[in-house]
Amino acid sequence: MKKIEAIIKPFKLDEVRDALTEIGIVGLTISEVRGFGRQKGHKELFRGSEYVVDLLPKVKIEVVVTDDMAQQVVDTLMTTARTGNIGDGKIFVSDLSEVYRIRTGERGPDAV
């Protein structure tokens, strides 16, 4: 089993969610997060004063899938979340040793 975490631009969320649903993903977790990478934030003007926004708003998507589904999810995320501009985000893939469904006690792929 794999846990795939993607940090993407907020305006791409609906498009990414729809694309993941089309390939058969039935559950995911979405969090609003803030952070920075190479872009290091940006400067904005507010009431005539300039200030630095160094933590940019992003969306974190977490999906748990079987090993054979992982590459398809990554490929879908890569094509759907890409704008071609700096700050498009990152994808992290981790191995999971075990997954449990709290309600039924199921484990492994059946719990997803």
N, C-alpha and C positions, 0 to 999 in steps of 0.2 A: 504494500500500500504506500501511496505517496501523498504528502501534503504539499500543495502548490499555493504559494503566497505571491500575489501580484500587487505592486504599488503602481497605480495609474493616475492619470489626470481625471478630476471629478466629472468633467463633461463627457467622458467616454464610457461612464458606468452603464447607462442604459443599453448602449450598443454592445458592450462586452457581455452583459448579462443575457441579452437576447441570443447572442452567438453561442454562449455556453449552453443555454437551454436547447438550442437547435441540435447540438451534438450529443444531447442526452444527459447533461448534468442536472440532477434533480434537487441538489441542495448546495448552498454556499453561505458564507458569512461575509458581511460587508461592514467595514469600520471606516469612519472618517478619521484620518490621521493628518499630522503635519510633519514636515521634515525638509531636508535639503540634501542635494547631492552636488554635482559639479557646478550647477547653476548658481549656487550660493545665494539665492534670494534675489530681490530687486528693490529699487527705490520707488516710492510713491509720493505724491503731493497730497496733503490734506490741509485745507484752509491756509494755503500759502506756505506751509512748512513741509520740508522734505524729511521723510523718515524711511528707514530700511525695514523691509519685510524679509526676515531671514529664514523663517519657517513657512514654507508654502503649503497650502491645503492639497491633500492627496486623498485617494480612496484606496483602502487595502481590501483585497478580495482573497478569501481563503477557501480552498476546495480540497476535499479528500477524495482520492480516486484509487482504483486498482492500478497496478503497475502497467498493464497493457493500455490503459486509457490516458496515462500521464502525458505522453508526447503529443497526442491529439489536443489535449487541453492547452499545453504550452504553445503549440502552433496557432491555435485559435486566439489565445491571448496576444501573441506577438503580432498577428495580422490585424486584429480588431482594435487594439489599444494604440497602435503606432500612428503618430501624426507626422513623424519625420523631423520634429523639432526637439531641441534640448528639453529635458524634463519629462520625457515619455514614461519613465519609470523603470522598474526592475521586476524580474520574476525569480523566485527562490523555490527550489524543489528539494524536499526533505523526505527521507525514509521514515516510515512509521512502524514501530515494532508491533503495536496492537491498537485496535479501536473497539470501543464498547458502546452499545446503545443502552442508556440508563433505564429506560422504560421497560424493555423486554429482557435485558441481559445478553442479547446477541453480541457476538464478537466477530472481528475480522471483516471481510467484505460484506457479510450479511448486515452488519451494523451501519453500513453507509447507506 
